[in-house]
Amino acid sequence: MIYKSTVASAILFSLLAQTVGYGYQETGSIPKLNIEIVEGEGAVNNIRQRMAREPMVQVTDENRKPVAGAAVVFLLPNQGAGGAFANGAKSLTTLTDSNGNAVARGLQANRLSGQYQMNVTASHQGQTASKSINMTNAAAAGGAVAGGLAMKWLLIAAAAGGAVVAGTIAATGGNGNGGGATPRPPTTVTPGTPSVGGPQ
């Protein structure tokens, strides 16, 4: 009785081992997918202009070789800071090219500032992989705009001042204050009867 029980246990153990081993071999024969973020990680999108940087990912197998034809889904959050694709869609599905690359084209930022994550899922031949891209929506800094305008007007004023100085030097014969020669009076023109001043 004990002998029969031992034999039955051994047979059962052998069958279980073969089943587990077979499953491991089948699973190991399918390449594992990886997602690498090429562009877009940490990008800051301008909500004033509704512009957003289009993320790009690369899908590779367990040997880091590009996987062409993999389906990639870019998913945006439904609430809060984020954006949308064409026609206001929150998701975009595309296929990887011959280099394993996929781009989230047509991404536009919404008008809410803050940080958010874009979820990316790739699938190919029964295998899937997921990754998140961290992005931020922000308005252009007001101080930077004001500072830029102030600098612009400062340059205009400096250019105008330079023109006045150049005109003064030309009117005085280019001697300035250190030439030693008597400066010539500037020529003046008034409406009506012309009056021209200068040495006789």
For each residue, the residues with C-beta under 8 A, 3 or more apart:
1: 4 5
2: 5 6
3: 6 7
4: 1 7 8
5: 1 2 8 9
6: 2 3 9 10
7: 3 4 10 11
8: 4 5 11 12
9: 5 6 12 13
10: 6 7 13 14
11: 7 8 14 15
12: 8 9 15 16
13: 9 10 16 17
14: 10 11 17 18
15: 11 12 18 19
16: 12 13 19 20
17: 13 14 20 21
18: 14 15 21 22
19: 15 16 22 23
20: 16 17 23 24
21: 17 18 24 25
22: 18 19 25 26
23: 19 20 26 27
24: 20 21 27 28
25: 21 22 28 29
26: 22 23 29 30
27: 23 24 30
28: 24 25
29: 25 26
30: 26 27 125 126 127
31: 61 62 63 67 125 127
32: 61 62 127 129
33: 59 60 61 67 70 122 123 124 127 128 129
34: 59 60 61 62 64 129
35: 57 58 59 120 122 129 130 131
36: 57 58 59 60
37: 40 41 55 56 57 120 131 133
38: 56 57 58 101
39: 43 53 54 55 56
40: 37 43 53 54 55 56 104 118 133 135
41: 37 55 133 134
42: 134 135 136
43: 39 40 52 53 55 135 136
44: 135 136 137 138
45: 51 52 53 83 109 135 136 137 138
46: 49 50 51 109 138 139 140
47: 50 109 110 111 112 113 137 138 139
48: 139 140
49: 46
50: 46 47 108 109 110 111
51: 45 46 108 109
52: 43 45 83 107 108 109 135
53: 39 40 43 45 107 135
54: 39 40 103 104 105 106 107
55: 37 39 40 41 43 74 103 104 107 118 120 133 135
56: 37 38 39 40 101 102 103 104
57: 35 36 37 38 72 101 102 120 122 131 133
58: 35 36 38 66 96 99 100 101 102
59: 33 34 35 36 66 67 70 72 96 100 102 122 124 129
60: 33 34 36 63 64 65 66 67 100
61: 31 32 33 34 64 65 67
62: 31 32 34
63: 31 60
64: 34 60 61
65: 60 61 100
66: 58 59 60 96 98 99 100 101
67: 31 33 59 60 61 70 96 100 122 124
68: 96 97 98 99 100
69: 95 96 124
70: 33 59 67 95 96 100 102 122 123 124
71: 93 94 95 122 123 124
72: 57 59 93 94 95 96 102 120 121 122
73: 91 92 93 120 121 122
74: 55 85 91 92 93 94 104 107 118 119 120
75: 90 91 118 119 120 121
76: 82 83 84 85 90 91 116 118
77: 80 81 82 90 116 117
78: 82 90
79: 82
80: 77 112 114 116
81: 77 110 112 113 114 115 116 136 137
82: 76 77 78 79 90 109 110 112 116 118 137
83: 45 52 76 107 108 109 110 137
84: 76 88 89 90 107 108 110
85: 74 76 88 89 90 91 92 104 105 106 107 108
86: 89 92 106
87:
88: 84 85
89: 84 85 86 92
90: 75 76 77 78 82 84 85
91: 73 74 75 76 85
92: 73 74 85 86 89 104 105 106 107
93: 71 72 73 74
94: 71 72 74 102 103 104 105
95: 69 70 71 72 102
96: 58 59 66 67 68 69 70 72 99 100 101 102 122
97: 68 100 101 102
98: 66 68
99: 58 66 68 96
100: 58 59 60 65 66 67 68 70 96 97
101: 38 56 57 58 66 96 97
102: 56 57 58 59 70 72 94 95 96 97 122
103: 54 55 56 94
104: 40 54 55 56 74 85 92 94 107 118
105: 54 85 92 94
106: 54 85 86 92
107: 52 53 54 55 74 83 84 85 92 104
108: 50 51 52 83 84 85
109: 45 46 47 50 51 52 82 83 137
110: 47 50 81 82 83 84 137
111: 47 50
112: 47 80 81 82 137
113: 47 81 136 137 138 139
114: 80 81 136 137
115: 81 134 135 136
116: 76 77 80 81 82 134 135 136 137
117: 77 132 133 134 135
118: 40 55 74 75 76 82 104 132 133 135
119: 74 75 130 131 132
120: 35 37 55 57 72 73 74 75 130 131 132 133
121: 72 73 75 128 129 130
122: 33 35 57 59 67 70 71 72 73 96 102 128 129 130
123: 33 70 71 126 127 128 129
124: 33 59 67 69 70 71 127
125: 30 31
126: 30 123
127: 30 31 32 33 123 124
128: 33 121 122 123
129: 32 33 34 35 59 121 122 123
130: 35 119 120 121 122
131: 35 37 57 119 120
132: 117 118 119 120
133: 37 40 41 55 57 117 118 120
134: 41 42 115 116 117
135: 40 42 43 44 45 52 53 55 115 116 117 118
136: 42 43 44 45 81 113 114 115 116
137: 44 45 47 81 82 83 109 110 112 113 114 116
138: 44 45 46 47 113
139: 46 47 48 113
140: 46 48 144 145
141: 144 145
142: 145 146
143: 146 147
144: 140 141 147 148
145: 140 141 142 148 149
146: 142 143 149 150
147: 143 144 150 151
148: 144 145 151 152
149: 145 146 152 153
150: 146 147 153 154
151: 147 148 154 155
152: 148 149 155 156
153: 149 150 156 157
154: 150 151 157 158
155: 151 152 158 159
156: 152 153 159 160
157: 153 154 160 161
158: 154 155 161 162
159: 155 156 162 163
160: 156 157 163 164
161: 157 158 164 165
162: 158 159 165 166
163: 159 160 166 167
164: 160 161 167 168
165: 161 162 168 169
166: 162 163 169 170
167: 163 164 170 171
168: 164 165 171 172
169: 165 166 172 174 176
170: 166 167 174
171: 167 168 184 186 187
172: 168 169 175 176 183 184 186
173: 179 181 183 184
174: 169 170 179
175: 172 178 179 180 181 183
176: 169 172 179
177:
178: 175
179: 173 174 175 176
180: 175
181: 173 175
182:
183: 172 173 175
184: 171 172 173 198 199
185: 197 198 199
186: 171 172 197
187: 171 196 197 198
188: 195 196 197
189: 194 195 196
190: 194 195
191:
192:
193:
194: 189 190
195: 188 189 190
196: 187 188 189
197: 185 186 187 188
198: 184 185 187
199: 184 185
200:
